[in-house]
Amino acid sequence: MVNIAIIGYGYWGPNLVRNFSSTVDCRVHTVVDFRQERLQVAKRNHAGINVSVNPDDVFNNKEVDAIVIATPVFTHFDLAKRALEQDKHVLLEKPMTSSVAEAEELIALSEKHKKVLMVDHTFLYTGAVQRIKRMIEGGEIGKIKYFDSTRINLGLFQPDVNVLWDLAAHDIAILNYLVAEKPAGVQATGISHTHNGIENIAYLTINYNSDFIAHFSCSWTSPVKIRLMLIGGDEKMIVFNDLEPTEKIKIYDSGYHHQTDEEKNKILVDYRAGDIFIPKVESKEALAGMATDFVSAILHNTTPVSNCDSGLEVIKILEAAQQSIKNKGREVVI
């Protein structure tokens, strides 16, 4: 039995408590939050659960095996470092940390203390992303040419990170999970309409050494909510609409073939439009799969799908994107 303490009972904390409470070989030991009113909600929702306003109560408690941290990003490093130094396994909400240096230090600490360090990139555990990964690995869409993501809404302005750190982190994690090739560099532009230096609209392009390219559009100020991903292969193309209740994935048997007419110095393109296939996607709560993966890693020494190394790769891209924005879109080599 793994005893887990969850620090942070705000927006995401209740979902974590609910899923870990129903995970086999796991018990939510304590919920920590500095707001008494949130702890009262936790006690009403989960009879008999321990609560505390002081993280030291779980860091110093030998009954607690693991710490789940669902607090603002700027607090992640200090809380995770203290937990690892007290020989606790750690699960961090995304994004992992505020910088590459912080992420690398936490990884080194986890290796030193032989503890699991994991990041909650929940979308990697969805039936849709799992199905897309199988299709790509099985060669069903051919060689991937592009990855295009739009994640926009009239959403919550974050006080400590910009819109890329908040929204693009999801889709960068998906990209890295689906595509084995490592990025060569990034270019990003953005704007802060609140004039506090935190961009609420941003565009990110990730460049590769091959002819593959990835692009992300993110906004907290859109009148509509869109969660759309296009993945183009040289044989078929995938549309992943996460807001669709049932038909989340559509596979288009469409494409093009081109050749060069050197005499006329023209590119000749033939287009092919075929059938649209809608595969059945397993309906499951992704967060439950993530919780099970974390507990299994602790008990059986397995490597989680959303492990600390994948978390670090996301931070590398986000940090480089931030540098690019501040340099008016100049490419930053990773």
N, C-alpha and C positions, 0 to 999 in steps of 0.2 A: 504494500500500500504506500503510495506516494502522497505525503502531506504537502499541500500547496497553499501559499499565501498570495493573495492578489492585492497589489498596491494600486489604488486608483479605482474609484467606483463612480465614475462620471458617465460619459456617453457609452463607452465600450465595455466598461467593467462589469455591468450586469450580465451582458452576453457571455463574458468569460466565466463568471461564477456559475451561470446556468449550465454551460457546456462541460466545464470541469467537474461539476457536481454529478453529472450523469455519465462521466467517463469511468470505465472499468479500471480497477486498481488505483483509484485516485480519490482523495478527499480534500475539499476546500477547508483548510484549517482556520484561516483568519482573513478578514478583509480589512485593509488599511486605507483610510482617507482622512485628511485633516478637517473635513467638514462633518460636523456631528449630524447634520440633517441627512447627509448621504448614508452615513452609517445606520441611522434609524431606518432608512428605506431597506438597506441590506438585511437588517434584523427582521423586518416585517416579511421580506420575501423569502428568507431562509432561516427558519426557526432553529435556534440553538447555535448559530454560527458565531464565532469569536470576532470581535471588532476592536480596532485600535486607531488612534490618531497618530501614533508614533511608529515609524518604520523599524526602529531599533527593537521593538517588541518581537518582530518576526526574524530580524537578522540574528538576534541573540538567542532565539528559541531553538533548542536542539531537536524538538519534535518536527520542525518545519524543514522539509527536504528541498523545496524549490520555491522560487519567487517569480511571480508573473507581474510585470511592470506595465501598467496602462496609464501612464501619466504624460504630461507634455514632453516633447522631444528634448528640450534643454535639461530636463532632470534625469534622462535615461542613464547617462554615463555614470554620474555619482551614485545613483541607486544600484545599478548593476555591479559597479566595482565593489561597493560595500557588501553586496550579497555574495559575490564570488569569493571575496576575501574571507567570508564566514562559511565557505564550503557549501554554498547553496547552488543548485542548478538555476538557470535564469532563462526566462522567456521575455523578450522585449516586443512591445508593439512597434509597428513600422512608423517612420523610418528608424533604423537601429540606433543611430546616434546623430549628433549634430556635425560630425566631421569624420574624415577617414582616420585621422590620428587616434580619435577616441575609440573607434570601432576596432582598430588594430590592437590597441592596448587591452581592450576587453577580451579579444580572441586569445591573446597571449596569456592573460590571467586564467581563462577557462582551461587552456591547455596545461598550465602549471598546476592547477588544482584538480585537473581531470574531471571537469564538470561540463554538463551540456549547456551550451549557449545557443539559443535559437531565436529567430525573428518571426513574428506573426504576419507573414505575407499570405493572408487568408485565401486569396483568389487561386493560389496554386493547388488548393484542395477542392476546388469546385469540379463538378462533373464535366462542365463545359471545357475548362482548360485541360483537364486530364484527357478528354476525348481528342481535343486538338493536338495535344502532344503525341498521342498514339498515331494520328493521321500523318503528322509530319515525319515521325520516325519510320512509319511504314511506307513512306514515299508516295502517299496518295495524292499530294498536290504538286509533286515534283520539287525542283529546287526553289527555295524561298527567295523572292526578289525584294519584297518590301513588307514593312510592318507599319501600319498607320493607326494611331489611337486618338480618339476624341473623348475626353472626360470633362464635361462642363455642367454647371448648374448654378442656381442662385443660392450659394452655400455659405457656410460659416467661415468668416475671415479669421484665420489663425493669428495669434499674437506673436508667435515666435518663429514661424517658418513660412516661406512663400508657397504659392499654389503648386509648384512643381514638387516640392517636398511633401506636400499634403496629398495631392491627387496622382501625380505621375509616378510616385513610388510604387503604386499598385501595378501599373502596366509595364514599368521597367522590370519589375520582378518577373512578370509573365514573359516578357521578351527574353530575358536571360535564361529562363527555364525552358523556353521553346527552341532557342537558337544557340548553338554551341560556339559559334564564332565570337571572339572577343572584340569589343569596340576599339576603334583606333582614335577617335576624338569626338567631341561634341560641340555644337553651336546652339546658342539659346538667346532669345530676346524676350523681354517682358516689360510690364509697366505697372507702377503702383499708383492707383487712383486715390489712395488714401494718404499719399505723400509721406509715408513712414518708412520707405525703403523696402517694404514687403510686397512683392509683386502679386497682384490678384489675377492677372492674365499673363500667360507665358506660352512660348512655343519652343520646343526642343527638337533638334535633329541630331541623331547619332550616326556617325559615319564609320564605315568599315573598310578594310583593305580590299575586300571583294566588291562586287557590284550590288551588294545588299545595302539597304538603307532603312532607317526607322525614324518615324516622326511622331511627336506628341503635341496635342493641343489641349490646354488646361485653362479653366476659368472658374472663378467664384461668382461671376457677374453675368451669367447667361440667363435669359428668361425661360429657357427650357432645360430640362435635364437630359443629357445624352451620355450613354456609356457604350460606345461603339468602337469596334476594332476590326480592321481589314488586314488580312494576311494574304499576300499574293504569291502564288507559286507559278512556275512556268508551264504547269499543266492544268491546275485548278486554283480557285480562289476561295477563301473562307471569310464569311462575315459573322462576327460574334457580337450580338446585341444583348448585353447583360440585363437590359430592362424588359426583354421579352419574357413573359411568364413561362412559356413552354418551348417555343421554337427559337432557342437562344443561338443555335448555330445553323447557318445555311452554307452549303458548299455549291459553288457555281462551277459547272463544267465549261468554263469559258476561258478564252485566252487569245493570244496573238502569235503570229510567226512573222519574222521580218528578214529581209535580205537586202543587200546593197546593189543597186544598179550603178555600176561604176561609170558606164558610158554617159548616163544622164545625171550622175552625181545625186541620186535620190535614194531614200530609204523606202522600200516597198513593204507594206504591212498587210498581212492577211488576218482577218479577225474570225474567231470561232465562238459562237454562242450556243451552248448546249443546255442540258437539263440542270435543274436546281434540286439538290438533294438535302433533305432535312433529317439528320440523324437523331436517334433517340439519345438523350443525355440523362445520365443517372441523376435523379433528384435526391440530394442529400445536403445537409447543412455543413458547409465547408468548415466552419469553426469547430464542429465536432471532430472532423478528421484531423484538424490541426492539433486539437487537445490530445487526441489519441496518439498522434505522432510524437508529441513532446513526452508523454508518459512512457511510451514504448522506448524512446531513446534513453531515458533515465534507467529503466528497468533492464533493458536488453542490450544496451550499448550500441544502438543502431544510429545511423546518420539520418537526421530529419530531412525531409524534402526541402523545407525552408530553413536551411542551416545558417550558421553564422557567416560562412564564406559567401553564400549568396547574398546575405544581408550587406556584407562589405562591398560587394560589386555594385549594388544599388547606390550605396553612399558615394562611391567613387564617381559615378555618373552624375549624381545630384550636386556634388561639390564642384565638379568641373562645369556643370551647367550654370551654377551660381557665379563662378568666375567669368564665364562667357557673357552672361547678362551684364555684369558690372563693366565689361570691356566692350559693350555695344555689339555683341554677337560674334566676336572674334573666336575662331576655333581654338579649343583647348584640347591638347593631346592627352590621352589617358595612358 
